[in-house]
Amino acid sequence: MHELSVALSMIEGIADSAARDGFERVLAVHVRVGALSGIAPEALRFSWKLASAGTLAEDSTLNIEDVPLVVFCERCGSERKPRPASGLICPECATACPIIVRGRDLQLVAVEVPE
């Protein structure tokens, strides 16, 4: 379960920011997780609870924004969301679309701290 190592890495980065910026507690953390990121959101939520125990992020909320897969179809000349389980195929013209625009994301977006 690599979600635990991801959660631990986020905690470490947040702790570094806390040392630099002077906050002592985290209320919430906001992340974006892409459909092709290899991260299972529920496993990340579970791992967050484990990783944050005993840290400045203990009892914080982990808010996950799902980022859908979006590809660029050269034939249509536009961005498209492929149908589930269809691979990287344009849903309009059925052309293969190897250019992934969004969906590989794993991004820590924001950390909420008390005022």
Secondary structure as GFF3:
##gff-version 3
##sequence-region A 1 115
A	DSSP	alpha_helix	2	21	.	.	.	ID=ss1
A	DSSP	beta_strand	28	34	.	.	.	ID=ss2
A	DSSP	alpha_helix	41	52	.	.	.	ID=ss3
A	DSSP	beta_strand	61	67	.	.	.	ID=ss4
A	DSSP	beta_strand	70	73	.	.	.	ID=ss5
A	DSSP	beta_strand	78	80	.	.	.	ID=ss6
A	DSSP	beta_strand	99	102	.	.	.	ID=ss7
A	DSSP	beta_strand	106	112	.	.	.	ID=ss8
###
